[in-house]
Amino acid sequence: MATIKLWTDEEAAIVPDVKTVFDDIRATRKSDFVNNFWRALANQPRLLERTWSSVKQVMMEPGVLDPLTKELVYIAVSTANSCSYCVHSHTAAARAKGLSDEQYAEFLAVVGMAAETNSLANSMQVPVDREFLIG
């Protein structure tokens, strides 16, 4: 259960700054769905607007990384940070961008392997090889 109020569409319609962001989410995603993350952030309209603007810039504007790669990175970081909400949300987004079951299974194997070897390297305090350092 949420620890903060999740705004309804009716409540959002009363606050112009929130309504503007919710409308932009719908228009940008070409969907009537505004997910609970944004509904929670509506409690702080300035944070809602700033976060939505940043997400649009990083995740939706064209860049050198393709959209599916961006979603996979988001899932990996969300997994490392134990954010179940973001893992689910961005896995759905990755699937919408073409992620197959086989790709997802291999991706999870890589995430799991990285988590294991990161823990080993950290616990043993292995020094970084000079050849890996830039500059």
HELIX and SHEET records of a PDB file:
HELIX    1   1 ASP A    9  ILE A   14  1                                   6    
HELIX    2   2 PRO A   16  ARG A   29  1                                  14    
HELIX    3   3 ASN A   36  LEU A   41  1                                   6    
HELIX    4   4 PRO A   45  VAL A   55  1                                  11    
HELIX    5   5 LYS A   56  MET A   60  3                                   5    
HELIX    6   6 PRO A   67  ALA A   80  1                                  14    
HELIX    7   7 SER A   84  ALA A   96  1                                  13    
HELIX    8   8 ASP A  101  MET A  124  1                                  24    
HELIX    9   9 ARG A  130  PHE A  132  5                                   3    
END                                                                             
